[in-house]
């Protein structure tokens, strides 16, 4: 604002792309759509949730492909995970992880490894496989962890799938190795796209999903 001949005059700010964006953001919302001169389109059918069906990366000269063979929602998950802890503790841990405590989404992810001379499908019975090519290592885990929170993060929680209740020691050994060596892994039951890292946390661990690390050659 400036003075000219004793009168105040307002200076107009230049119209920039930034001001246009801010102006658009300030428009009121009506029914979820911005009330501006945007043409309405014809109705379209809902398509439902969707995801990719494979995730591929290349450790060394190997080509590793995780395949989403299936996924489904399971109810009453506390009867499966954390069978040795109270309902209150299970609910608290679930809430802290932003998860419902009454159901879970299960994933089933077999992995195919192309070595250049062989094509190998890893589906199950051994819990852990170590892959190494050109000095780069990655790990495939099957039933070592059936859930990224209720099994991996809390290895001492008992899981109904484990016939041997001493499985906690195996989980601690495997996840401790992954954490200490900072090795990427594919988990048969991890949330899709099923690849990530393990970080030590308190008395347990934490699953850290891969971002772009495994995309780079």
Legacy VTK file of the C-alpha trace (Angstrom):
# vtk DataFile Version 3.0
C-alpha trace
ASCII
DATASET POLYDATA
POINTS 217 float
0.000 0.000 0.000
1.480 3.395 -1.055
0.471 7.060 -0.639
-0.157 9.277 -3.701
-1.246 12.896 -3.216
-2.282 12.215 0.354
-4.370 9.223 -0.639
-3.594 5.587 -0.094
-3.367 3.391 -3.127
-3.315 -0.428 -3.037
-0.725 -2.116 -5.221
-1.904 -5.234 -6.973
0.343 -8.237 -6.692
1.386 -9.863 -9.959
-0.682 -12.887 -10.989
1.638 -15.870 -10.785
1.233 -19.616 -11.077
1.673 -19.884 -7.305
-1.144 -17.418 -6.648
-3.380 -19.297 -9.078
-2.765 -22.559 -7.240
-3.448 -20.963 -3.877
-6.629 -19.421 -5.217
-7.777 -22.803 -6.420
-7.072 -24.371 -3.049
-9.212 -21.753 -1.339
-12.337 -22.668 -3.311
-15.087 -24.337 -1.277
-15.677 -28.056 -1.621
-19.141 -29.203 -2.631
-19.874 -32.920 -2.553
-16.160 -33.689 -2.685
-15.632 -31.687 -5.909
-14.115 -28.217 -6.215
-16.844 -25.723 -7.010
-15.191 -24.160 -10.037
-15.732 -24.186 -13.777
-14.688 -27.851 -14.086
-16.898 -29.871 -16.438
-18.689 -32.832 -14.847
-18.038 -36.174 -16.473
-20.492 -39.004 -16.946
-20.799 -41.571 -14.169
-18.301 -44.433 -14.237
-18.415 -47.825 -12.531
-16.376 -48.368 -9.371
-13.369 -50.552 -10.140
-12.460 -51.713 -6.631
-9.012 -51.855 -5.076
-6.175 -53.026 -7.285
-2.479 -53.713 -7.030
0.334 -55.061 -9.147
0.858 -58.804 -9.329
4.650 -58.975 -9.456
7.643 -57.136 -8.045
11.063 -57.628 -9.635
14.544 -56.540 -8.638
18.073 -57.577 -9.540
20.617 -58.430 -6.840
23.874 -58.922 -8.710
23.276 -60.875 -11.908
20.182 -62.663 -10.564
16.684 -61.553 -11.430
14.312 -62.001 -8.487
10.558 -61.802 -9.010
8.027 -61.876 -6.172
4.582 -63.039 -7.306
1.371 -62.119 -5.515
-0.269 -65.536 -5.664
-3.160 -64.510 -3.428
-4.430 -62.256 -0.672
-7.478 -62.440 1.568
-8.926 -61.008 4.754
-8.917 -63.226 7.854
-11.104 -62.578 10.926
-10.373 -63.259 14.599
-6.622 -62.830 14.199
-5.832 -62.888 17.907
-6.718 -66.560 17.874
-3.777 -66.955 15.443
-1.167 -64.401 16.576
-0.050 -63.555 20.080
-1.856 -66.482 21.621
0.279 -66.038 24.736
-0.694 -62.397 25.370
-3.854 -60.701 26.612
-6.581 -59.197 24.449
-5.715 -55.773 25.873
-2.036 -56.034 24.886
-2.903 -57.306 21.431
-5.340 -54.434 20.905
-2.809 -51.854 22.122
-0.027 -53.069 19.819
-2.427 -53.216 16.889
-3.670 -49.680 17.514
-0.089 -48.384 17.772
0.561 -49.884 14.314
-2.682 -48.418 12.908
-4.123 -51.897 12.453
-7.542 -53.289 13.367
-7.295 -55.960 16.045
-10.149 -58.111 14.782
-9.019 -58.875 11.222
-5.978 -58.861 8.939
-5.042 -59.066 5.291
-2.920 -62.125 4.533
-0.525 -62.314 1.594
0.979 -65.300 -0.211
4.071 -64.466 -2.223
6.137 -67.212 -3.891
9.369 -66.029 -5.488
11.029 -66.916 -8.789
14.794 -66.527 -9.211
16.330 -66.422 -12.669
20.060 -67.121 -12.385
20.638 -66.825 -16.120
21.055 -70.578 -16.462
18.204 -71.770 -14.207
14.709 -70.644 -13.302
13.922 -71.596 -9.678
10.574 -71.276 -7.889
10.775 -70.858 -4.093
7.429 -71.677 -2.547
7.964 -73.292 0.863
9.290 -76.190 3.958
12.639 -74.479 4.359
11.988 -71.195 6.251
14.917 -69.173 4.951
16.972 -69.022 1.758
20.086 -66.922 1.228
20.684 -65.641 -2.309
24.088 -64.314 -3.347
25.216 -63.031 -6.724
28.223 -60.892 -7.571
28.786 -60.153 -3.896
25.213 -58.957 -3.308
23.014 -60.831 -0.842
19.279 -61.003 -0.319
17.117 -63.334 1.731
13.835 -65.133 1.133
11.825 -65.978 4.227
8.744 -68.162 4.196
7.029 -68.930 7.513
9.628 -67.341 9.767
7.203 -64.414 10.038
3.522 -64.691 9.183
2.802 -61.013 9.904
4.978 -57.915 9.859
3.814 -56.713 13.300
2.330 -59.614 15.247
5.155 -61.970 14.270
8.205 -60.067 12.999
8.071 -57.075 15.349
7.228 -59.233 18.372
9.141 -62.495 17.849
8.214 -63.851 21.284
4.518 -63.824 20.464
3.336 -67.356 19.843
1.676 -68.130 16.521
-0.874 -70.866 16.058
0.778 -71.932 12.798
4.016 -72.802 14.611
3.831 -76.350 15.897
7.128 -75.776 17.723
6.708 -73.097 20.393
10.489 -72.589 20.343
10.051 -70.823 16.983
10.670 -67.501 18.766
14.373 -68.327 19.005
14.504 -68.981 15.253
12.734 -65.709 14.521
15.147 -63.784 16.706
18.130 -65.400 15.005
16.891 -64.680 11.478
15.679 -61.134 12.120
18.794 -60.334 14.125
20.931 -61.350 11.135
18.834 -59.301 8.694
19.016 -56.285 10.964
22.724 -56.504 11.739
23.752 -57.095 8.114
21.155 -54.701 6.649
20.079 -57.319 4.132
17.026 -56.839 1.921
14.515 -59.644 2.035
11.306 -60.884 0.480
8.791 -62.232 2.968
6.229 -64.761 1.805
3.637 -63.234 4.158
4.816 -59.614 4.228
2.490 -56.851 2.991
2.687 -56.593 -0.772
5.063 -55.877 -2.551
6.665 -58.028 0.145
10.203 -56.630 0.098
12.002 -54.632 2.754
14.439 -54.586 5.639
14.418 -55.424 9.331
15.435 -52.846 11.935
16.170 -53.581 15.587
13.763 -51.822 17.952
13.579 -52.075 21.736
13.386 -55.783 22.543
12.083 -56.724 19.099
12.215 -55.595 15.506
10.514 -53.378 12.975
9.670 -54.038 9.338
10.874 -51.270 7.000
9.329 -51.627 3.519
11.725 -51.054 0.639
11.299 -47.803 -1.254
13.551 -47.368 -4.295
16.653 -49.163 -2.974
15.969 -52.364 -4.886
15.096 -50.576 -8.132
18.630 -49.352 -8.674
21.100 -51.579 -10.512
LINES 1 218
217 0 1 2 3 4 5 6 7 8 9 10 11 12 13 14 15 16 17 18 19 20 21 22 23 24 25 26 27 28 29 30 31 32 33 34 35 36 37 38 39 40 41 42 43 44 45 46 47 48 49 50 51 52 53 54 55 56 57 58 59 60 61 62 63 64 65 66 67 68 69 70 71 72 73 74 75 76 77 78 79 80 81 82 83 84 85 86 87 88 89 90 91 92 93 94 95 96 97 98 99 100 101 102 103 104 105 106 107 108 109 110 111 112 113 114 115 116 117 118 119 120 121 122 123 124 125 126 127 128 129 130 131 132 133 134 135 136 137 138 139 140 141 142 143 144 145 146 147 148 149 150 151 152 153 154 155 156 157 158 159 160 161 162 163 164 165 166 167 168 169 170 171 172 173 174 175 176 177 178 179 180 181 182 183 184 185 186 187 188 189 190 191 192 193 194 195 196 197 198 199 200 201 202 203 204 205 206 207 208 209 210 211 212 213 214 215 216
